[in-house]
Amino acid sequence: MTKRLLLLVLVGALALPLAGCQTGRGSHRPDPNTLYVGAVQSSFPSAYMPWLSREGIAPTIANMLYSSLFSYDEETDRYLPSIGREWYYVDENGEPILTEDGSIDYARLEEIYSDPQYDYLAVKVIIHQDITWSDGVPLTVEDIYYSFDLATNHALSNHAGALAWTSDLKHKYNNGVLVEKGLFTYERGALEQGYHIDPAEKDYVIYLHVNKVLGAVTPLFTSVLILPKHVWEPVVSRENQLNSSSPSAELLYRYTHPVGCGPWVLDTEQSGSQQIVLHRRQDYHLKKPDGSPLYGVDTIKFILYKEQNVALYALLKGHIDVLDSSVSSNYLLLFAKEKDLFVSNAPGTFTQTLVFNLNPVASERNPLRDLLANREFRKALALAVNQDELIKNVLDGAGVPASAGLMRPSLTDFYNPEADSIVPRDYAQRLALANEILDGIVPDKDKDGYRLLGGERISFKILGTPGEQDVVSFLQIQFKKIGIDVQYAPKGAQPESTYLYTSKFDLVLQGVIFSLSNVDIMYPAHFSTLGRTSNYGRLVNEGLNAAIEEMRYTLNLNRKYELLKEIQPMIAQEFYKVPLYTANVISVARTDRFTGFQVVEGSTVFNSESLQNLRRVEGR
């Protein structure tokens, strides 16, 4: 059965039971002030410690119960208030380094901190004064100090991710002993460091020393969810680390009864393995400009579905208001026939790439993988990739071609179109060039037209998830045109530990996202660092590494942008992470009870902008 026919059968199977069910759907959602949200995954989390998991719905819930210092707006390159109210780079006296219009004075910043006497940038953060934890205890900078200090102390946190988030913070532990101090509050050394804090502001001002990297503040501001010191400090120790696979009774209680400062609180009585219930905090400190609550919904009830088709049926039947899951574009035909639906077809931010294992560890090398070490061989495979055909057949048109430099063209300040001029645009010309290259490397073919190495067919396995089998199927068709065979191989539950970090793979599908906010961390992780990083194929390119290092450490913003543009063609010329496409994020919500759903780049329709704009439909 063809993919198209199979999907039409599926659409029919979903649609037929809905006949005659156009009325009374609201009865499935009895509480008019509750937003019912479907989530598709194998299970719901039983613990809500915010640093615990990045899988499934766990990070969504964590970011609703807890908050970071700021959020980042890609469009404006601004950090928006959250716990933090404002922040500045400051000089040695703690005075903000600003221009007359209040923006960062990068010229003066470079002038001051290019001096070798400084191995850091000093940052001042001022937090809101009216924030409380959900148990009523006021939030102060001592909570922020505790959270960052704990994140840098692996002996207490046992959390590798927290170490990565704070890697550019000049606050370091060695085996549980503080060896470098980079956090300063009124109570913790600010005056000794030369930073005056008025006693009236002692609970609201903190200074940070960070590496001389303009993007160093991003993970500190946006990735670290702040923890309540009064909740965790009494129970976290070397024996009872924060991230524990065998938590004590005290730790487990705190995992399951979260105390956060975010806009929502967990209803522990109603939440369980099949549903999670959150209530809006009446005292949340962020408001709309008119002083009204930031979010208009009183309660959110997440309902577990283990199959996406069942969740879609529940949405169409009226059991839920929103499906917090990206769905295939094949469902657009079904959605078009339904009333009271809002379909979000949001531009994507993740680029799907095909990654080559070009430098495996010695024990995993073999003749086929030796071919992948040849840049010209990788170029031939890259030339055979037809993004337009993949978008048409795999995504049904719901996506856009991705740049060979792996930077989204919408990021106009630093996207470099030269990365996309390295190979011809015409596909027939590309195939001819690919075959010409391969004829010079592996000219022999079998009776089916596949190229041979040592008399054996050249065949590579591509690691992917079950949902990515279609991608591999269409890559099989494209690579056959140049005589290369590829086969799908399942990634399994823990692919990084099982295959990727250990070099036990040929090729792998990997989603990547690069932007100004993350390149200082993500470029080294994807292209420079060896070991347990996202540089799965263990690329080594000294020129690229040097450019990334200079980009990280320059204090001249214009030079940083120039280097970002220079790096993109260098990435493209490696033919290491070959772009396949950038898929749209398609999701859907009902509009019979709530309206105001927003389309947000890279997000499903269940997003913060939607929650801030939702309003009840009159009479429903």
Secondary structure, 3 states (H helix, E strand, C coil): CCHHHHHHHHHHHHHHHHCCCCCCHHHHCCCCCEEEEEEECCCCCCCCCCCCCCCCCHHHHHHHHCCCCEEEECCCCEEEECCEEEEEEECCCCCECECCCCCECHHHHHHHHCCCCCCCEEEEEEECCCCECCCCCECCHHHHHHHHHHHHCHHHHCCHHHHHHCCCECCEEECCEEEECCEEECCEEHHHHCCCCCHHHCCCEEEEEECCCCCCHHHHHHCCCCCCHHHHCCCCCCCCCCCCCCCCHHHHHHHHCCCCCCCEEECCCCCCCCEEEEEECCCCCCECCCCCECCCCCEEEEEEECCHHHHHHHHHHCCCCEECCCCCHHHHHHHHCCCCEEEEEECCCCEEEEEECCCCCHHHCCHHHHHHCCHHHHHHHHHHCCHHHHHHHHCCCCEECCCCCCCCCCCCCCCCHHHHHCCCCCHHHHHHHHHHHHHHHCCCECCCCCEEECCEECEEEEEECHHHHHHHHHHHHHHHCCCCEEEEEECCCCHHHHHHCCCCCCEEEEEECCCCCCHHHHHHHHHCCCCCCCCCCCCCCHHHHHHHHHHHHCCCHHHHHHHHHHHHHHHHHHCCEEEEEEECEEEEEECCCEECCCCCCCCCCCCHHHHHHCEECCCC
